[in-house]
Amino acid sequence: MQDAKILRDEIIQKTIEYYNAKFGKKEYVAGISRVNYAGRVFDEKEIVNAVEASLDFWLTEGRFSEEFSEKISEFLGIKHVLLTNSGSSANLLAFASLTSEKLGDKRLKPGDEVISVAAGFPATVTPIIQYGLIPVFVDVDFPTYNINIEMMRKAITAKTKCIFIAHTLGNPFNLDEVIKLASEHNLWVIEDNCDAFGSKYKEKYTGTFGHLSTISFYPAHHITTGEGGAICTNDPILANLVRAFRDWGRDCYCAGGENNTCGKRYSQQFGCLPFGYDHKYVYSEIGYNLKMIDIGAAIGAAQIEKLPEFCEKRKANYKRHLKTFKKYSEYFILPVATENSDPAWFSFIVTLKKDKCKFTRDDLTKFLSTKLIETRNLFAGNITKQPAFVDKQWRLAEHLENTEYIMEHTFFLGTYPGLSEEMMNYIEVAIDEFMLNNK
């Protein structure tokens, strides 16, 4: 029988050859090739890692999960990183962990209020509603598209227990003010860092300021595992709670394949169970099973090596879009980085000045679509108008004037690292053509 290692080496070599044959450099043809707003950017290393994980056939968390989580921890400079099956699950788990009775008087309870925004993605809001708490929607500012700090300050009441907001499209919100307010009012802070992995505020990475933060590894994001996400924290208590909610609600924190890490597996009392009941089968939370599988982590372990390069490319593409649209600044509100921040832009967001434009957002985005250039709206627009949220319990801080405006007049273009100079030039030509005919 042929030696397994020799076979494995042959498979890996063939995998590299397959990558070059299947995914080698593709030619871009303007007007024929699609210009996506986002997408996977990878080389043979990701596929080799995925094949390696398949050959290991360790189907749950394994060596690649450990490697990937350690690399995220090193990159951000944060102690605890727990991988999960999506960014949305990461948001759910981060929020769920704060409802644990183990947090005593600090735990989030039904009826408590959570500061949020309506101009964003549903996954930042849905856990609040699912756990019976009240989202308090605060308007956002132009041109950062982040939470209005003064309105947020006024929105805080005795019922407010948490701030759960995202860095909009990679642009950090004002972390100084948010963390200061949270400290003054003893509030939890969850940073939704799903669109901002690699962004910085005052030379420090976003996702390291709050009590908890989340990352998404969906293909549109800064790096991808296909589906996947992570929860990050420096607090060991919160890390154990997240792990419990992620892993069926289990109290035990042993990694897969490990036993009796605490040394007390059969010598503790839990609830109404018999004394010494096996700790691996003690469930202290109403949990889920939302772990990442090792094949996804294997891809992520290769992807994260490219993250610094990807972030620089996103910044360059943002500047290139800015050059295009500055010619028409009379007609558009253009995005500006939050003061003291260095965004790794998820996208380039544009809002029409309706009093200046003879055209609508849909006129422009439909035209770009005919040119095979993808655009997107700012996710849910105004989430309070979405069918699933209309009859749910939430509170407006004051008004959502800018959020309403965004719903009607805002779209974004891609900045992802797969956009070549030829594509960026093509986008500029298309914008110029539209504006020539519609000014």
C-alpha positions, 0 to 999 in steps of 0.5 A, a space after each residue: 500500500 502506498 505511504 499516506 504521506 506520499 499520497 498527501 504530498 501528491 494531492 497537495 501538489 495537484 491542488 496547486 496545479 488545479 488552482 492555477 488551471 481553474 483560478 489562474 489570472 482571469 482577464 478583465 474585459 470592460 463592458 463584458 466582465 462584471 464589476 462586483 461590489 465584493 467577492 472572494 480574493 484568494 490564491 492556492 494557499 486557501 485551497 491547499 489549507 481546505 484540502 489539508 483539513 479535508 484530509 485530516 477529516 477532523 470535521 469540527 474545531 481542530 488544529 486550523 481553528 486553533 491557528 486561525 483564532 490565535 492569528 486573529 488574537 495576535 492581529 488585534 492584540 486581544 486575549 480571547 477569540 471564539 470562532 462561530 459559523 457566521 457574523 450574525 451568529 457572532 452578534 447573537 452570541 455576544 448579546 446572549 452572553 450578556 443575558 446570563 444569570 452568572 452576571 448578576 445585576 449586570 445581566 441584560 433582562 427583558 424590558 431593558 433598553 439597548 442603544 442602536 441605529 436603524 441605518 444598518 444591517 438587521 443582525 445588529 438589531 435582531 438579537 436585542 428583539 429576540 431576547 425581549 429587550 428594547 432597541 432605542 434607535 438613534 439617528 446617524 450623521 452625514 458624512 460618517 454615517 455613524 451614530 449621532 453622539 449628542 442624540 445618543 447621550 440624550 437617549 440614555 435613561 435608567 432603563 439603558 443597559 447596553 450600546 450595540 452598534 456597528 462601525 458603518 461600512 468600515 468607518 469607525 464610530 466615535 469610540 472616545 465618546 461611546 466608551 466615555 458614555 458607557 463608562 459614565 452610565 455603566 453600560 455594556 458595549 458590543 462593537 459590531 466590527 463585521 464591516 471593519 476588520 482592520 480599521 483603526 481608531 487612534 492607531 488601535 484596531 476597532 474591535 478592541 474597545 468594547 466589552 465584546 466585538 464581532 467579526 464576519 467572514 462572509 465572502 463580502 467582508 475583509 477576509 472570508 471563510 465562506 460562512 463564518 464569524 468570531 467573537 472577541 473579548 479581553 474578559 475571561 468571564 465573558 469568553 466562557 459565557 460566549 463559549 457556553 452559549 455557542 456550545 449547546 449551553 454547556 458549562 464545561 469549557 474543554 476543547 473538543 477531544 479534551 477532558 477534565 481541563 478544570 480537574 473537577 469533572 466529577 466533584 461539583 454540584 450544579 442545579 438539581 443534578 446529583 453531586 459529581 454529575 459529569 461536568 461535560 454534560 452540565 448545561 448552565 445556559 439556554 444555548 445553541 450549536 454555532 461552532 465553525 468547522 475546521 475546513 472554514 478555519 483552514 481557509 481563514 488561517 490562510 486569508 488572514 495573512 493577506 488582511 493587511 494587504 487587503 486593507 491597504 487595497 480597500 483604502 486605495 480603492 476608496 481614494 480612487 472612487 473619491 477622485 471620481 466623485 469629487 468632480 460631482 461633489 455639488 450633487 453628492 454627499 461623499 463619505 468622510 472618515 471619522 476624526 482620528 480614524 483610519 478606516 479599512 473601507 468596506 465600501 464607498 458610500 454615496 448619497 444624492 443631494 436631492 435638491 441638486 439632482 434631476 435624477 434619483 438614486 435608482 436612475 443612477 444605480 440602474 444605469 450602472 447595472 446596465 454597465 455590469 457595475 454592482 451597487 448596493 443600498 445601505 443594507 436595511 435602509 431604515 430598519 423600522 420600515 422593514 416588514 419584520 420590524 414594523 410591529 416589534 417593540 422599539 423606541 425612537 431616540 428623537 427622530 430618524 431624519 438622516 436615516 430616512 434620507 439614506 433609505 431613499 437616496 444612498 447607495 454604495 460601490 465596492 472597495 474590495 481588493 479584487 477591483 483592478 485599476 481597469 475596473 476602477 477606470 471603467 467605473 469612472 467612465 460610467 459615472 462620467 457618462 451618466 453625469 454628462 447626460 443627467 446634470 
